[in-house]
Amino acid sequence: MNLNQKAAPIQIALDGTPASGKSTVGTMLADRLGCDFLDTGLMYRAMTYLALENSLSLDDADALGLLAEATSFSVRQGQDGSWRLMVNDTDISDLLHSEFINRDVSQVAAVPEVRRALVRQQREIASKRSTVMAGQDIGTVVLVNAPVKIFLNASVATRAARRTRDAVGNSEGQRYEAVLSSIKRRSQFDANRVDSPLRPADDAIIVATDDSSPEEVVEEVLSYIATKLNRTGIPALTEEHSV
């Protein structure tokens, strides 16, 4: 089934804790459903990158907000099938996983002025084409009316092990203990921020990913999507949930 062949775009909200598998699962879901994929976490990483590049104080909410308002975002699928984040029409996806950004992204993402500017663009992107949108506040803030909401979670030990092995997410090759500390710090910060704290939406299905492969998680989520969309009057996915 190709969701982008429908008259109205379909929005699928995919939230979860850091390193719970959102990007991997989201990319695979978008491929199976024939729709776009946006990892909103990359947008906050991009804002952190731009703030550091422009020597902005991360405590200056007004300056960060103005920078966010002046920055445009879009997504594009590369020839290898990966989804790339375009920032002011430039692909900076490969620059967004340094330890400097890992350290500071939660602080930038907690700035209300930044969140407002980015949420506006996230909604605009999702209004144009059917989209799997991954993040930490998609089902609770960005796409509150999305017909499908999923929340991925895993133990902090599992998430740290995955991030340690991830050549992209751990581009500087940090050891497990350092990655574990970073993820604990980020998770606590994200769950306790005042603006849009990380939590599952009340109507989201929660999927534990500790003991499942990405392929198994995708199959579970596709089964749920098929049932959920059919209940809301949209034809169910058929042919093994395929496209």
C-alpha positions in Angstrom: 0.0 0.0 0.0 1.3 3.4 -0.9 0.0 6.0 1.5 1.1 8.9 -0.8 -1.4 7.7 -3.4 -4.3 8.7 -1.2 -6.1 12.0 -1.7 -5.3 13.2 1.8 -1.9 12.8 3.5 -1.8 10.2 6.3 0.2 11.0 9.3 2.0 8.4 11.5 3.5 9.6 14.8 6.5 7.6 15.9 7.8 8.7 19.3 10.3 7.0 21.6 13.2 7.3 24.0 16.7 8.1 22.7 18.2 5.1 20.8 15.0 3.1 21.0 15.1 2.5 17.2 12.9 5.3 16.0 15.1 6.2 13.0 15.7 2.6 11.9 12.1 1.5 12.3 10.7 4.8 10.9 12.8 4.5 7.7 11.7 0.9 7.2 8.1 1.8 7.8 8.2 4.7 5.4 9.7 2.3 2.8 7.0 -0.3 3.3 4.2 2.3 3.3 5.5 4.3 0.3 5.6 7.6 2.2 8.1 10.1 3.4 10.1 9.9 6.6 11.1 12.8 8.9 13.3 12.4 12.0 12.5 15.5 13.9 15.4 14.9 16.2 17.7 15.8 13.3 16.0 19.2 13.2 17.0 19.9 16.8 20.5 18.6 16.1 20.7 20.9 13.1 19.7 23.9 15.3 22.3 22.9 17.8 24.9 22.7 15.0 23.9 26.1 13.6 24.0 27.7 17.1 27.5 26.4 17.8 28.6 27.4 14.3 27.3 30.9 14.9 28.8 31.1 18.4 25.4 31.7 20.0 24.9 31.2 23.7 22.8 28.2 24.3 21.2 30.2 27.2 20.0 32.9 24.8 16.5 31.8 24.0 15.6 34.8 21.9 18.6 34.4 19.6 18.0 30.7 19.3 14.4 31.3 18.5 15.2 33.9 15.8 17.7 31.4 14.3 15.0 28.7 14.2 12.5 31.1 12.6 15.1 31.9 9.9 16.0 28.3 9.1 14.1 26.2 6.6 13.8 22.4 6.6 12.8 19.8 4.2 13.5 16.1 3.6 14.8 14.3 0.6 15.5 10.6 -0.1 19.0 9.9 -1.3 19.9 7.4 -4.0 20.8 4.9 -1.4 17.3 5.1 0.1 18.3 7.0 3.2 16.3 10.1 4.2 18.3 13.3 4.3 17.6 16.5 6.2 17.9 19.6 4.1 18.7 22.7 6.0 18.3 25.9 4.0 18.5 23.7 0.9 21.8 22.1 2.1 22.2 18.5 3.2 24.1 18.6 6.6 22.8 15.2 7.8 26.3 13.8 8.2 27.4 16.6 10.5 24.8 16.1 13.2 26.1 13.3 15.4 29.2 14.7 17.0 29.6 14.4 20.8 29.3 18.2 21.0 25.8 18.0 19.5 25.0 14.9 21.6 25.9 16.9 24.7 24.0 20.1 23.9 21.0 19.0 21.8 18.6 18.5 24.8 19.3 22.0 26.0 18.5 23.5 22.6 15.5 21.3 22.2 14.1 22.5 25.5 13.9 26.1 24.4 10.2 27.0 23.8 11.0 29.5 21.0 12.9 26.8 19.1 10.2 24.2 19.6 7.5 26.5 18.4 9.4 27.4 15.2 10.3 23.8 14.4 6.8 22.4 15.3 5.3 24.8 12.8 7.6 23.5 10.0 7.1 19.8 11.1 3.3 20.3 10.7 3.8 21.9 7.3 5.9 19.1 6.0 3.4 16.5 7.2 0.5 18.4 5.6 1.9 18.0 2.1 2.6 14.2 1.8 1.9 11.1 3.8 4.7 10.9 6.4 6.1 8.8 9.1 7.3 11.4 11.6 9.7 10.3 14.4 10.6 12.3 17.5 9.7 12.8 21.1 6.6 14.9 21.0 4.9 13.9 17.7 1.9 12.2 19.1 1.5 14.6 22.1 2.2 18.0 20.4 3.1 18.0 16.7 0.5 15.7 15.2 -2.1 15.3 18.0 -4.7 14.2 15.4 -2.6 11.6 13.7 -4.6 8.4 13.3 -1.7 6.2 14.2 0.6 6.8 17.2 3.4 4.5 18.2 5.9 4.8 21.1 9.1 2.8 21.1 11.0 2.0 24.3 13.9 -0.1 25.5 16.0 -0.4 28.6 18.7 2.2 29.0 21.3 -0.6 28.8 19.9 -1.9 25.5 19.8 1.6 24.1 23.4 2.4 25.2 24.6 -0.8 23.6 22.9 0.0 20.3 24.2 3.5 20.2 27.7 2.3 21.0 27.6 0.0 18.0 26.0 2.6 15.7 28.7 4.1 13.4 26.5 7.1 12.7 25.0 7.8 16.2 28.4 7.1 17.8 30.6 8.7 15.1 33.4 9.4 17.5 33.7 5.8 18.7 32.9 6.4 22.4 33.0 3.5 24.8 29.9 1.9 26.2 30.2 3.6 29.6 30.4 7.1 28.1 27.5 6.4 25.8 25.4 5.0 28.7 26.1 8.1 30.8 25.1 10.4 27.9 21.9 8.5 27.2 20.9 8.6 30.9 21.6 12.3 31.0 19.6 13.0 27.9 16.7 10.8 28.9 16.3 12.5 32.2 16.5 15.9 30.7 14.0 15.1 27.9 11.5 13.5 30.3 11.6 16.5 32.7 11.7 19.5 30.4 8.9 21.9 31.0 8.0 22.3 27.3 6.8 19.1 25.6 8.3 16.5 28.0 9.0 13.1 26.5 6.0 10.8 27.2 3.7 8.4 25.3 0.5 9.9 23.9 -2.6 8.5 25.7 -3.7 6.8 22.5 -0.3 5.5 21.5 0.6 1.8 21.3 3.8 1.2 23.3 6.3 -1.2 21.7 9.2 -2.6 23.6 12.2 -3.2 21.3 14.7 -4.8 23.6 14.3 -8.4 22.4 13.1 -7.7 18.8 15.0 -7.0 15.6 14.0 -3.9 13.6 12.3 -6.2 11.1 10.2 -7.8 13.9 9.2 -4.4 15.3 8.2 -3.2 11.8 6.0 -6.2 11.3 4.3 -5.6 14.7 3.8 -2.0 13.9 2.5 -2.7 10.4 -0.1 -5.1 11.8 -1.2 -2.4 14.2 -1.4 0.3 11.5 -3.5 -2.0 9.2 -6.0 -2.5 12.0 -6.0 1.1 13.2 -6.4 2.7 9.7 -9.2 0.3 8.8 -11.1 1.3 12.0 -10.9 4.9 11.0 -12.4 4.3 7.6 -9.2 4.0 5.6 -8.6 0.7 3.7 -6.5 -1.7 5.6 -3.1 -2.7 4.4 -3.1 -6.0 2.6 -0.7 -8.4 1.0 1.4 -8.9 4.1 1.0 -5.2 5.0 3.0 -4.5 1.9 3.0 -1.7 -0.6 
